[in-house]
Amino acid sequence: MRILLIDDEIRLVKALKQLFIENHYAIETAYDGLTGLQMAHNDVFDVMVIDVMMPGLTGYEVANHLRKEGNSVPILMLTAKDGVEDRVLGLDCGADDYLVKPFATSELLARVRSLTRRKGEIVGTEFISVGDLSLNLVTRTVTCGNIPMQLTTKEFLLLELFLRNPNQVLPKELLLDRVWGYEAPTDTNAVEIYVHFLRKKLLVVSVDVAHDHEVSVPTIETVRGIGYKLKENS
């Protein structure tokens, strides 16, 4: 589970970073709104925790930018302001929840857990589909058209990440962290090998499906020096 924390209070950021690490979250931090927004553009996060008053861009502005761009990542807004108008403004800008400073760390963790559950209800449902490719999150199976695909556990996890983020560049380091977790090797060769396996299986199944009808199977493109991108094909 990856969290992006954006807050200009250095001591608070250091304390919360340690808290999240101790609770087995992967966390990235930024100390101003503009840097945080750029990080959200360049990476994939499960939850964002954003302070309201920051240099560069306010938390309201960061949330508003993300929502206008179609980014639905759950956002928890932190603020010292506890007025009803402030909470309403934050929610109207795209925040999913609001926590007033000072707060208990146990409540912060509970709200993050709640947001991740809510995210699963919104985007998890049962299927993720791009073109003719469909992934069933309940049965952990993949089909292309009506043809089942046989994938290993890591191939399935890789494909799930790609299908959740079509047309977005996913760095190799991100894929390594999300699929291998604490067992991740020190280099990204494993990612390259499993992407190669996945590409071969997608190619084979796309040929099989094409015998029956016009096929739309996404392809995995290499983004040199960064990682990979799932490209939707019409």
C-alpha positions as CSV (number, residue, x, y, z in Angstrom):
1,M,0.0,0.0,0.0
2,R,1.6,3.3,-1.1
3,I,0.9,6.7,0.5
4,L,1.9,10.1,-0.7
5,L,2.1,12.6,2.2
6,I,2.3,16.3,1.4
7,D,2.8,18.7,4.3
8,D,5.2,21.6,4.9
9,E,5.7,20.8,8.7
10,I,9.0,19.0,8.6
11,R,8.8,17.5,12.1
12,L,5.3,16.2,11.5
13,V,6.2,14.7,8.1
14,K,9.2,12.8,9.7
15,A,7.0,11.5,12.5
16,L,4.2,10.4,10.2
17,K,6.6,8.8,7.8
18,Q,7.9,6.7,10.6
19,L,4.4,5.9,11.8
20,F,3.4,4.7,8.3
21,I,6.5,2.6,7.9
22,E,6.0,0.9,11.2
23,N,2.5,0.0,10.0
24,H,3.9,-1.5,6.8
25,Y,2.9,1.2,4.4
26,A,5.3,2.4,1.6
27,I,5.4,6.2,1.8
28,E,6.7,9.1,-0.3
29,T,6.8,12.7,1.0
30,A,6.7,16.2,-0.4
31,Y,7.0,19.5,1.5
32,D,5.0,21.8,-0.9
33,G,1.9,21.4,-3.0
34,L,3.6,21.8,-6.4
35,T,6.2,19.1,-5.8
36,G,3.4,16.8,-4.4
37,L,1.3,17.3,-7.5
38,Q,4.2,16.5,-9.8
39,M,4.9,13.3,-7.8
40,A,1.2,12.3,-8.1
41,H,1.6,12.8,-11.9
42,N,4.7,10.6,-12.1
43,D,3.7,7.7,-9.8
44,V,0.7,5.7,-8.6
45,F,-0.5,5.9,-5.0
46,D,-3.3,4.2,-3.1
47,V,-4.0,7.1,-0.8
48,M,-2.8,10.8,-0.5
49,V,-2.6,12.6,2.8
50,I,-2.5,16.4,2.1
51,D,-2.2,19.4,4.4
52,V,-4.3,22.4,3.5
53,M,-2.0,25.4,4.0
54,M,1.3,24.9,2.1
55,P,3.6,26.9,-0.1
56,G,3.3,26.6,-3.9
57,L,-0.2,25.2,-4.1
58,T,-2.7,24.7,-1.2
59,G,-4.1,21.3,-0.5
60,Y,-7.4,22.5,-1.9
61,E,-5.6,23.3,-5.2
62,V,-3.8,20.0,-5.3
63,A,-7.0,18.1,-4.8
64,N,-8.8,20.2,-7.4
65,H,-6.1,19.7,-10.0
66,L,-6.1,15.9,-9.5
67,R,-9.9,15.6,-9.8
68,K,-10.0,17.7,-12.9
69,E,-7.4,15.4,-14.5
70,G,-9.5,12.4,-13.7
71,N,-7.3,11.1,-10.9
72,S,-9.6,9.3,-8.4
73,V,-7.0,8.5,-5.7
74,P,-8.5,8.7,-2.2
75,I,-7.5,12.0,-0.5
76,L,-7.4,12.7,3.2
77,M,-7.1,16.4,4.0
78,L,-5.2,17.6,7.1
79,T,-5.9,21.0,8.5
80,A,-5.7,23.2,11.6
81,K,-9.0,24.8,10.6
82,D,-12.1,23.1,12.1
83,G,-14.8,25.3,10.8
84,V,-17.7,23.8,8.8
85,E,-17.0,26.1,5.9
86,D,-13.4,24.8,5.7
87,R,-14.5,21.2,5.7
88,V,-17.1,21.8,3.1
89,L,-14.5,23.6,0.9
90,G,-12.1,20.7,1.2
91,L,-14.7,18.1,0.3
92,D,-16.0,20.2,-2.6
93,C,-12.4,20.4,-4.0
94,G,-12.2,16.6,-4.1
95,A,-11.1,15.4,-0.7
96,D,-12.7,12.2,0.5
97,D,-12.1,12.8,4.2
98,Y,-11.0,15.6,6.5
99,L,-8.9,15.3,9.7
100,V,-8.3,18.3,12.0
101,K,-4.9,18.9,13.7
102,P,-3.9,17.9,16.3
103,F,-5.1,14.4,15.9
104,A,-4.4,11.0,17.4
105,T,-2.2,8.8,15.2
106,S,-4.6,5.9,15.7
107,E,-7.4,7.9,14.2
108,L,-5.2,8.9,11.2
109,L,-4.4,5.2,10.6
110,A,-8.1,4.3,10.9
111,R,-9.1,6.9,8.4
112,V,-6.4,5.7,5.9
113,R,-7.7,2.1,6.3
114,S,-11.2,3.4,5.7
115,L,-10.2,5.2,2.5
116,T,-8.5,2.1,1.1
117,R,-11.6,0.0,1.8
118,R,-13.7,2.7,0.1
119,K,-11.3,2.7,-2.9
120,G,-11.8,-1.0,-3.2
121,E,-15.6,-0.6,-3.3
122,I,-15.3,2.1,-6.0
123,V,-12.7,0.6,-8.4
124,G,-12.3,-2.9,-7.2
125,T,-15.9,-4.2,-7.9
126,E,-15.3,-7.6,-9.6
127,F,-13.8,-7.0,-13.0
128,I,-11.1,-4.7,-14.6
129,S,-11.3,-4.6,-18.3
130,V,-9.4,-3.0,-21.1
131,G,-10.5,-3.8,-24.6
132,D,-11.1,-7.6,-24.9
133,L,-8.9,-8.3,-21.8
134,S,-10.8,-8.8,-18.6
135,L,-9.4,-9.6,-15.1
136,N,-11.7,-11.0,-12.4
137,L,-10.5,-9.9,-8.9
138,V,-12.7,-12.4,-7.1
139,T,-11.8,-15.6,-8.9
140,R,-8.3,-14.3,-9.8
141,T,-8.7,-15.3,-13.4
142,V,-8.1,-13.5,-16.8
143,T,-9.9,-13.9,-20.1
144,C,-9.4,-12.4,-23.5
145,G,-12.7,-12.6,-25.4
146,N,-14.0,-15.9,-24.2
147,I,-10.5,-17.5,-24.0
148,P,-9.0,-18.0,-20.5
149,M,-5.3,-17.0,-19.9
150,Q,-3.1,-19.1,-17.6
151,L,-1.0,-16.7,-15.6
152,T,1.4,-17.1,-12.7
153,T,0.7,-15.1,-9.5
154,K,3.3,-12.5,-10.4
155,E,2.1,-12.2,-14.0
156,F,-1.5,-11.7,-12.6
157,L,-0.3,-9.0,-10.2
158,L,1.6,-7.2,-13.0
159,L,-1.4,-7.3,-15.3
160,E,-3.7,-6.0,-12.6
161,L,-1.4,-3.0,-12.1
162,F,-1.3,-2.3,-15.9
163,L,-5.1,-2.7,-16.2
164,R,-5.8,-0.4,-13.3
165,N,-3.5,2.3,-14.9
166,P,-4.0,2.1,-18.7
167,N,-1.9,4.5,-20.8
168,Q,0.1,5.5,-17.7
169,V,3.9,5.0,-17.5
170,L,4.7,2.7,-14.6
171,P,8.3,2.8,-13.5
172,K,10.1,-0.5,-13.1
173,E,10.9,0.3,-9.4
174,L,7.2,0.8,-8.8
175,L,6.3,-2.6,-10.4
176,L,9.0,-4.3,-8.4
177,D,7.8,-2.8,-5.1
178,R,4.1,-3.5,-5.7
179,V,4.5,-7.1,-7.1
180,W,7.5,-8.4,-5.1
181,G,7.1,-6.3,-2.0
182,Y,9.6,-7.1,0.8
183,E,10.9,-10.0,-1.2
184,A,11.9,-7.7,-4.0
185,P,15.4,-8.3,-5.5
186,T,17.9,-5.5,-5.6
187,D,17.6,-4.9,-9.4
188,T,14.7,-4.7,-11.9
189,N,15.7,-7.7,-14.0
190,A,12.9,-9.7,-12.6
191,V,10.4,-7.1,-13.8
192,E,11.8,-7.2,-17.3
193,I,11.6,-11.1,-17.3
194,Y,8.0,-11.2,-16.2
195,V,6.9,-8.4,-18.5
196,H,8.5,-10.5,-21.3
197,F,6.5,-13.6,-20.2
198,L,3.3,-11.5,-20.1
199,R,3.8,-10.0,-23.5
200,K,4.2,-13.5,-25.0
201,K,1.0,-14.7,-23.5
202,L,-0.9,-11.6,-24.6
203,L,0.4,-12.1,-28.1
204,V,-0.7,-15.7,-28.2
205,V,-4.2,-15.1,-26.9
206,S,-4.7,-12.1,-29.2
207,V,-4.0,-14.4,-32.2
208,D,-6.5,-17.0,-30.9
209,V,-9.2,-14.4,-30.3
210,A,-8.6,-12.8,-33.7
211,H,-9.8,-16.1,-35.4
212,D,-13.4,-15.4,-34.0
213,H,-13.8,-11.6,-34.3
214,E,-12.0,-8.3,-34.6
215,V,-9.8,-8.1,-31.6
216,S,-8.8,-5.3,-29.2
217,V,-6.0,-6.5,-26.9
218,P,-3.9,-3.9,-25.2
219,T,-0.1,-4.1,-25.5
220,I,2.7,-3.4,-23.1
221,E,5.1,-0.8,-24.4
222,T,8.6,-0.1,-23.1
223,V,9.2,3.5,-22.1
224,R,13.0,3.7,-22.4
225,G,14.8,4.5,-19.2
226,I,11.7,4.5,-17.0
227,G,9.4,1.4,-17.3
228,Y,6.3,0.3,-19.1
229,K,2.9,1.5,-20.3
230,L,-0.2,-0.5,-21.2
231,K,-1.5,0.9,-24.5
232,E,-5.1,0.5,-25.4
233,N,-5.5,-0.7,-29.0
234,S,-8.7,0.1,-31.0
